[in-house]
Structures are given as C-alpha cells and as structure tokens.
Amino acid sequence: MGSRAAAVVLLAAGVLTAAVAPAEARKRGGHHRPAGGGYAPPYAAMVVDVKSGKTLHAVNEDALRHPASITKVMTLYMLFEQLEKGRYELDSDLSISSNAAAQAPSKLGLRPGSTITVEEAIKALVTKSANDVACAIGENIAGSEPRFAEMMTRKAKSLGMSRTNYSNASGLPDPDQITTARDLTILARAIQDRFPRYYRYFQTRSFAFRGRVIGNHNRLLGTVEGVDGIKTGYTRDSGFNLMTAAKLGDRQIVAIVLGGKSGASRDRIMADLVRSSLPRAYAGARQTNPVTELAERGRPAVIAEAGSHTRTEIASADDEEVETTSSTSTGPVDIRPPASITTTPGMVRRPGLQALPGAAQAYAGPAGQAPFPGAGGKTTARLPAVEGVASRTEAPPKDARSEAFRPVTPTPWVIQLGAMDDEDKAKSMLSDARSRTGALSKAAPYTVRVTHGATTLYRARFSGFTEQGAAQDACTALKKNGFSCFATRS
C-alpha cells in the first residue's frame, strides 16, 4: 500500500507540474516548448521580380513571422530619410544612452555618454547588426525607442506593409514585433527605390571601428552571383532569416527567406532561389513604379488586414551573432511549408501558426508525435503531406507543356511539389519540374483534386517510387533546381 500511495502522489505531482508549467512560463514571459526539444520556427519565403512586380516564388508569404534583425532595414530606412531631409549628415554624432548601451548582444559595446557617427552607425547595423546602435538611432531620431517603433510602424503601413508591426528598432524578441514575407519584399524594394545613394551600404563586407575589423553576417555577398545585399536576422523563435536583393544584367529580384533551420541551410535555400529566379526575371524596361508611400499616390495610407492573425511567441533574447557558431547544417535542407490546421480527433495543433486567407486546413501529424524533428539531428522522419500553403512559381505557357497526363496508380511513395488553386497551374509545375530534373525521367506526373469547404486545390505530384529513400533523393534533386517538394506516402 505504501508504494502504491507514493506512486499516486508522484503521479499527482506530475499532473500538477504539467498544468502549472505553462502558466508559470507565461507569468515569467517565457514560452512553453514541447518536451524533449524539437521546436523549429515555421518557414516562409517569397521572391518578387522588381521590374514586372510578378511573384516568382511564394511559400506562406502572408503568414505572420518575427523579422528578427531584418527589422534594422526599416531602422535604416528611417535614418536614411533623416539624411535625405538634411536633419543629419553622415558625420553627425549620435549619443548613446544607458538604455541603448544595455541592449542585449549582438552589439558594439558602446558606453553610456559616448557617441558614434551616423555613417559608423549605418555600417554597424549592416555588418555587426548592433542592437545598441539600433536603439540609439531610434532614441536620437524620436526621443525614445517606443516612440520610434510607432514611427516605424506608421512608415510600414504607408508603404503598404499592412501586416507589419514594430515594437523596437533592433528586432530583439518581442511578441508584437511581426511581419510577413510579402511585407518584407515591399520593404526590400522600397529602400532601393527611395535611397539608391545610401543603399550601397548594404554591400559593405567589413568595416574598421576603433581598432576592430567587423565582418558582415551576410555570407551570400561575394559568393552568389548578382547578390548585392541586404540583411540577415536570427532569434530562436524566428529562425534564420534573410532579405536579399540580386541583379544580373537587366534582371532584378528581391527575395525573403524566414525560419531557416540554420544559417547554412537558410543561405543554401536563398542561393537556390536566387539562381533559379534571376533567369526567369523580366529583362525589359521596368513595368512597375518605384515603391513609394501610399499617401503620395493619393491612396489610403493604411491597407485593411484580411482576417485576424495569431502571433508566435518569443522565447529568447538570442541575436543573430550566434550565426558564427550555429550555421552548420546537420541534415538535409527541408523547406516544406508548415501547416495551419484545425484540431480533429487524432490530430495535434502546431503552436504559433495561423491560416492564410482562403487556405485549406491541413493535416499535421498523429497526436503525441513531435511536430518537428529533434534539434541538431538528421532529418529522417518525414511528416505527412501538407496542403493549402503551396509554393507557387510562374507557370510556363500552356503550349510549352508536352507531358500527357494520364490516369496514374500511385506507388507506395510519391513526391508532392505543391497544391495549386488551378489544375493547369499544377500541371505546368509538374511539366517544368520534369523537364529540368533528370531524376524524374521515369516518374509519372499526376494531380489530385482536394476540396475543403469552398476551397478547391490541386495537388501536383509524381508517382513511381517504391522506397522512401528513392523519393527523397528525387526531391533533393528537385530542390537543387529551385523547386519546393517533399516525399510522402500515397
């Protein structure tokens, strides 16, 4: 009886701890993570052709994410505006307050009461991503960082960044600091259009500051042809982020990757997107106007948001400086879009995600199964297929599709490229993928019609794989050619 009583007490204590832990975490400002680790931020990406305005690639582009240090692009936008108006010169001094000096790393380590020139501040943000300097910029321009964040948010809305909200100038963790991949493409275009004179600072590889040489966190500069900036970012809950602009000949794009699993895998994904998207960008005369404030075009300054949004919770004060030690990938790059789901029997809700407007609801895995692979290990377990947040690429003309789509009996394993809102788009994607990837020569393309309420989607899939490894190998070949995909059981 004594041992049974002890067991009952232990069980009760465990239940009580499980019930209290999330509340305690919330009380302390923390985030209750799944037991055993395995948390990973959700992925989002977008590539836009600057000259035509067309979307060349998109995954979860309207889902809310944390910008991390990409925030500093808007901070610099605001500073460039002050330079343009003559309120500051490049050699003007910015004062460092106690609050600015106390910011978490990455930072220059400036002392309260010291100063830094505007040009040094620009280079410190571009290379070191210095949080103390970002805070100082905000305080010098607006009097306080919260007031500056309000100015940043108003500026974002005026540019058409309708789902972006800023709470600080640095991107340090704050649950209210949110944006989307689409909004960030607007910012990436706007800062080049508005400030071509100052945009060149984003190409800075390193700069000397008071006896130190500070290198740029952006590893793509000088390694991927055409890339000329602009900003990396990292917090534990944002994942590894990157805003990129690239130009080659007469073609020009901006690209966003959010939620990378490591600095290396994020860079690899972005490099693939740049290499696959630049050749498809428009090479003629620019068809779109430069991005300017909406008020200047005679339109309402604020665009109405579509639906309500949930926010992922921030759990760490980590800054992108850890990229110097955390950029080694230990597993294959997996850029499947995360799912937004409704909870039904046998399913679990993934934390921190929300549905895209009009998106289908998707399966997220059996109850009790960890939603993400363990941190630092190889990604061998594959989640079930994810629908409703498909990667989209510009479809080739219909007469360019030579593939005859016949009825297909799916093999045990198949590859899915995406779920499109039009069957012709799905078939175009399949034909394009097959023409560019020899690994699919014996695979059979097919589409699957799926209806969720009023939404109808067409899954673009390849059959022809009896083993999981063969499907994954073919998917890896597809990713090298710029396609998002994942292997799944049929």
C-alpha positions, 0 to 999 in steps of 0.5 A: 500500500505504501508504494502504491500511495507514493506512486499516486502522489508522484503521479499527482505531482506530475499532473500538477507540474504539467498544468502549472508549467505553462502558466508559470512560463507565461507569468515569467514571459517565457514560452512553453516548448514541447518536451524533449526539444524539437521546436523549429520556427515555421518557414516562409519565403517569397521572391518578387521580380522588381521590374514586372512586380510578378511573384516568382516564388511564394511559400506562406508569404502572408503568414505572420513571422518575427523579422528578427534583425531584418527589422534594422532595414526599416531602422535604416530606412528611417535614418536614411530619410533623416539624411535625405531631409538634411536633419543629419549628415553622415558625420553627425554624432549620435549619443548613446544612452544607458538604455541603448548601451544595455541592449542585449548582444549582438552589439558594439559595446558602446558606453553610456555618454559616448557617441558614434557617427551616423555613417559608423552607425549605418555600417554597424547595423549592416555588418555587426547588426548592433542592437545598441546602435539600433536603439540609439538611432531610434532614441536620437531620431524620436526621443525614445525607442517606443516612440520610434517603433510607432514611427516605424510602424506608421512608415510600414503601413504607408508603404503598404506593409499592412501586416507589419508591426514594430515594437523596437528598432533592433528586432530583439524578441518581442511578441508584437514585433511581426511581419510577413514575407510579402511585407518584407519584399515591399520593404526590400524594394522600397529602400532601393527605390527611395535611397539608391545613394545610401543603399550601397551600404548594404554591400559593405563586407567589413568595416574598421571601428576603433581598432576592430575589423567587423565582418558582415553576417551576410555570407551570400555577398561575394559568393552568389552571383548578382547578390548585392545585399541586404540583411540577415536576422536570427532569434530562436523563435524566428529562425534564420532569416534573410532579405536579399536583393540580386541583379544580373544584367537587366534582371532584378529580384528581391527575395525573403527567406524566414525560419531557416533551420540554420544559417547554412541551410537558410543561405543554401535555400536563398542561393537556390532561389536566387539562381533559379529566379534571376533567369526567369526575371523580366529583362525589359524596361521596368513595368512597375513604379518605384515603391513609394508611400501610399499617401503620395499616390493619393491612396489610403495610407493604411491597407485593411488586414484580411482576417485576424492573425495569431502571433508566435511567441518569443522565447529568447533574447538570442541575436543573430551573432550566434550565426558564427557558431550555429550555421552548420547544417546537420541534415538535409535542407527541408523547406516544406511549408508548415501547416495551419490546421484545425484540431480533429480527433487524432490530430495535434495543433502546431503552436504559433501558426495561423491560416492564410486567407482562403487556405485549406486546413491541413493535416499535421501529424498523429497526436503525441508525435513531435511536430518537428524533428529533434534539434541538431539531428538528421532529418529522417522522419518525414511528416505527412503531406501538407496542403493549402500553403503551396509554393507557387512559381510562374507557370510556363505557357500552356503550349510549352507543356508536352507531358500527357497526363494520364490516369496514374496508380500511385506507388507506395511513395510519391513526391508532392511539389505543391497544391495549386488553386488551378489544375493547369497551374499544377500541371505546368509545375509538374511539366517544368519540374520534369523537364529540368530534373533528370531524376524524374525521367521515369516518374509519372506526373499526376494531380489530385483534386482536394476540396475543403469547404469552398476551397478547391486545390490541386495537388501536383505530384509524381508517382513511381517510387517504391522506397522512401529513400528513392523519393527523397533523393528525387526531391533533393534533386528537385530542390537543387533546381529551385523547386519546393517538394517533399516525399510522402506516402500515397 
